[in-house]
Amino acid sequence: MPEPGRVVVVTGTGTGVGKTIVTAALAVRAVGDGSVVVVKPVQTGVGPGASEPGDAEVVHALTGCAVQEFIALADPLAPDTAARLRGVPIPPVGDHADRIRVLADFHDTVVVEGAGGLLVRLDTDGGTLLDLAAALSQDVPVEVVVVSAAGIGTLNHTELTVAALRARGLEPVGLVIGSWPAEPGLAERCNRDDLPRVTGLPLLAVIPEQAGSLDPSEFRTSAPGWFSPPAG
């Protein structure tokens, strides 16, 4: 039986740091290596009356890649909170891991976007994206990408996220700044240098702000150029 494809787990240092656009950019970049599917295990704040499309919908529109959204919850809250609020049963992260393993058997790359930060609970049993990544790493090649903000506070948030991953034996492949301002200030410029220094991780990419507003064809053409070439 052929080896399973790789799973790229995209986590952020918090909400609103640009995970969805980074996920889309990673998916575009992976297309050249074979078949790609993007997975959003749990999406909140979607359904009738929602003011914005879900993350999977955004990724599909920008990339044209296949996407799967496992669970959708109406309220814009952490997944376990949204489920408890409505009395909705949702599956444990172990079930998500099983479904992702199957997808890895049929795709070269599976890109998995988390919800919020690394320790946000994805189920009502306390399971997190960290638990999901750790479970997957037992069976398939897993690469964790940490998406960071550019401004004040990002060094602390990023170091905490990386430390939590390392405590579970998961070494991230690198960092991505999820939204780089057109006119960066002193903090942003310093953080761009300091993020790899304080974490010991490479800065894989810097995504320009408003990248998600690009026309899909322009996004697909531009995305590979946001990534740094491999060292050596």
N, C-alpha and C positions, 0 to 999 in steps of 0.2 A: 504494500500500500504506500502511495507517495507521502512524503512528509507534509504535515499541515503547514498552511501559510502562516505568516507572522501576524501578530496582533499588536497594533499600536494603540496604547491607552493614553488618551489625552485628558490630563487633569489640570486644574487651575489653582491658583493661590486664593481664589474666592470667586464670587459672582461678578460678572461684568468685565472680566479681564481679557475677553476675546477668544475664548475656547472654540466657539462655533466656527469662526472665520479661520482659525488655525487648523481646525479639523478639516475644513474644506481645502485649505492650502496643502495639507499633508496628503489628502486624497488625490488631488491633482498631481502632486509630485510622484505618487505611487503608481499612477496609471501607466507610466512607462515601464514598470516592472511586472505588469500583468493585471489580472482581474482584481477589482477593488470593490468592497462593500463597506458602507459606513453604518454604524449601529449607535443608536441612542437608547440605552436600556430603559431609562425612565425620563419622561418629559412632563413637566408641570406647567400650569398656566395656559393650557390649550383647550380648545373646544368652542362651543357656541359663545359668542360675545368676546372672545379673545382679541386683544388689540394688535397682536403681532403673530406672525407665523411661528410654528415650532422650529426647533433647531434642525431637525432632519429635513424639513421642507426647505429651509434656507440652504443647507448643504447641497441638496439635490438641484436646486435652482442654479446655484453657482457652478457646480461641477458636472452635472449630468450623471454622476455616479449613482449606482443602486444604493438605497438607504433602507434601513429597518428601524422602526420605533416600536419597542416591545410593549411599554406601558405608557398610557397618557392619562394625566390627572388634571382636573379643571382648575384648581386653585394655584396661584403663583406662590407656592410655598416649598419648603424642603419636601422631598417625596414622602417620607414617613409621616410628616405632619399633615400633608395634603390627603393622604390615604386615611389617617385616623379621623380627620375632621369629617369626612364623608362616610366613614364606616366601610371603606372599600378595601377588600382583600387584595394584596399585591404579592407576587411571588418573591421568594428570597433570592439573594444574589447568586446562590448556587444554581438556581434554574437559569439565570441569565448566562452564567458561565457555560452551562451545558449547551445552550443555543449558540453561543459564540464559537465554541469548539467545533460544532457542526459546520458553521459558516467557514471556519478556517480550513476545513477539509476540502472545500470547494472554491476557495478564493486564495489568491496569492497574498493579499493584504486585507485585514479587517481593521478598520479604524473605529475605536470605541470612544465616544465622547461622554464624559461624566456629567454630573449635575452639581453646580456650585464648586466647592472645594473638595479635597481628597477625602475628608472624613464626614461629609454630608451623608446621612443615612439614606440608602436607596430602597430599603424595605422596613417593615415594622418589627423586624427581629434584630435591628442594629447593624445590619450588613452595610458596608460602605464600598466605595470604588476601590479603596485600598484592599479590602477583602476580595473583591472581584479580581483585581490584578494578580494578587497572590495566588488565588485558586487557579487562574488560567496559567500562571507561570509553571505550574507543576506538569503541564501537558503540552503546551505550545510555546513557541518563541514569543516572548512579550517584550515590547519596547515601551517604556513610559516616557512621555514628553510632558514637561511642566510648563504651563503657560503663566507668565508673570505680567503684572502691570509695569508701567514705565516709571511712575512717579513715587513720591514720598510713601514710605511704609513697605515698599516692595521687597527690600532686602530681608526684613524680618519675616514677612509672610512666606517668601520663597525658601529661606533657610529652614523654617519650620516644616514646610511641605516636604522638602528633600530629606530632612532628618527622619520624618515619619516613614517615608518610603525605605530608607536605608535600614531602619529598625526592623523592617519586615523582610530584609534581604533582597530588596528591589533597588537596583542602581539605575537611576534615570539615564536615558541616552543623552539628554540635554534640555536646554531651556529655550523658550520662544517668548519674545516680548510681543504681546498680543495686539497692541495698538500704539504705534509710535507717532507722536504728534508731528505736525508739519513744521512747527517751530518749537523744538525741545528747549526746556529751560535747564538751569544748572543741575537740578536734581536728576532729571532724565538723562542728561549727558553723563553724569557721574555713575548713575545706576547701570547704564549700559556697560561700563567697564567693570563695575563692582559685582554685578550679579554672577558672572563666571568666576570671579576671584573668590568670593565668599562661599560659593557652593562647590567649587572644583569641577563644575560641569561646563561643557561648551555651550556657547550661544548659537543655536542652530539657525535661527531666523529672527528677523525683525519685520513685523507686519505693519505697513503704514495704516494710520487711522483712516476710516472710511473705505477700507478695502472692500468691505462687504457691500458697498453701494456701487461697485463697478459693474458694468455690463458683463454677463457671464463669459462671453468670449474673451473680453479683456482680462477678466480675473484668471481664466485658465492660461492665458498667454503670460501674464505677469507673475503668477504665484511661484513658479520655480526659481525666479530671480531673487526672491526674498530670502532664500536659504543660502547660508555660507557654504562654500565648497568644502569637502572633507579635508582635514589636515593631512599633510604629506602627499 
